[in-house]
Amino acid sequence: MNGKQESEKLLNSLLPIAHRMLSKYGEFYPYGGYVELGGQIRHVGVKDMTTEYPQSEHMIDTLEELFRKMAREHECRVTGIGAYQASWLQSKKRRHSSAA
């Protein structure tokens, strides 16, 4: 499997989680996933033990740091992070949500 195919496989495993969380809760905290050297997909979440409502930016930073470390140590082939973004469209006065 090439890098593009592995990336698509990872994305296809991460997106249903985002859709499920948006449907159920209307938002979600950042989470990630990676493809191991053997091709197995693993999902990853992080938790800030100091607060009940952590900042998404800090969670993304933690995931990025973890994935960089794993890549340096040749422990993964592909990584990805799912994050929620909400914005208000001023002209329509309605909320627009997306998962990336």
C-alpha positions as CSV (number, residue, x, y, z in Angstrom):
1,M,0.0,0.0,0.0
2,N,1.4,3.4,-0.9
3,G,1.4,6.6,1.3
4,K,-1.7,8.0,-0.4
5,Q,-3.7,4.8,0.1
6,E,-2.6,4.6,3.8
7,S,-3.5,8.2,4.3
8,E,-7.0,7.6,2.8
9,K,-7.4,4.5,5.0
10,L,-6.5,6.5,8.1
11,L,-8.8,9.4,7.1
12,N,-11.7,6.9,6.4
13,S,-11.2,5.5,9.9
14,L,-11.1,9.0,11.6
15,L,-14.0,10.7,9.9
16,P,-16.8,8.5,11.2
17,I,-15.7,9.4,14.7
18,A,-16.0,13.1,14.0
19,H,-19.4,12.6,12.4
20,R,-20.6,10.5,15.3
21,M,-19.4,13.1,17.9
22,L,-20.9,16.0,15.9
23,S,-24.2,14.2,15.6
24,K,-24.3,13.3,19.3
25,Y,-22.7,16.3,21.0
26,G,-22.4,19.0,18.4
27,E,-18.7,19.3,18.9
28,F,-15.6,17.2,19.9
29,Y,-12.1,17.6,21.2
30,P,-9.2,16.9,18.9
31,Y,-8.1,13.3,18.5
32,G,-5.7,11.5,16.2
33,G,-4.7,8.3,14.6
34,Y,-1.7,6.7,13.0
35,V,-0.8,3.7,10.9
36,E,1.7,1.4,12.5
37,L,4.6,0.0,10.5
38,G,2.6,-3.3,10.1
39,G,-0.4,-1.4,8.7
40,Q,-2.6,-1.5,11.8
41,I,-4.6,1.7,12.5
42,R,-4.5,3.1,16.0
43,H,-6.7,5.9,17.3
44,V,-5.3,8.3,20.0
45,G,-6.9,10.8,22.3
46,V,-5.3,13.1,24.9
47,K,-6.5,14.3,28.3
48,D,-5.5,17.3,30.3
49,M,-5.8,16.2,33.9
50,T,-5.6,19.8,35.2
51,T,-9.0,20.9,33.8
52,E,-12.4,19.7,32.8
53,Y,-12.4,21.9,29.7
54,P,-9.0,21.8,28.0
55,Q,-8.0,24.1,25.2
56,S,-8.1,22.4,21.8
57,E,-4.9,24.1,20.7
58,H,-3.0,22.4,23.6
59,M,-4.5,19.0,22.7
60,I,-3.4,19.4,19.1
61,D,0.1,20.5,20.1
62,T,0.3,17.3,22.3
63,L,-0.8,15.1,19.5
64,E,1.6,16.7,17.0
65,E,4.4,16.3,19.5
66,L,3.5,12.6,20.0
67,F,3.3,12.0,16.3
68,R,6.6,13.7,15.6
69,K,8.3,11.6,18.2
70,M,6.8,8.4,16.8
71,A,7.9,9.4,13.3
72,R,11.5,10.2,14.5
73,E,11.6,6.8,16.1
74,H,10.1,5.1,13.0
75,E,7.1,3.8,14.9
76,C,4.4,4.9,12.4
77,R,3.9,5.4,8.7
78,V,1.0,7.9,8.5
79,T,-0.6,10.2,11.2
80,G,-3.7,12.4,11.2
81,I,-5.5,14.7,13.6
82,G,-9.2,15.3,13.7
83,A,-10.3,18.7,15.0
84,Y,-13.6,20.6,15.3
85,Q,-14.0,24.2,14.0
86,A,-17.2,26.2,14.4
87,S,-17.7,29.6,12.9
88,W,-20.6,32.0,12.5
89,L,-21.5,33.1,9.0
90,Q,-22.3,36.8,9.5
91,S,-24.4,37.2,6.4
92,K,-26.7,34.3,7.3
93,K,-26.4,34.5,11.1
94,R,-26.0,30.7,11.3
95,R,-23.4,28.4,12.6
96,H,-21.2,26.3,10.3
97,S,-19.4,23.3,11.6
98,S,-16.6,21.3,10.0
99,A,-14.3,18.5,10.9
100,A,-10.8,18.4,9.6
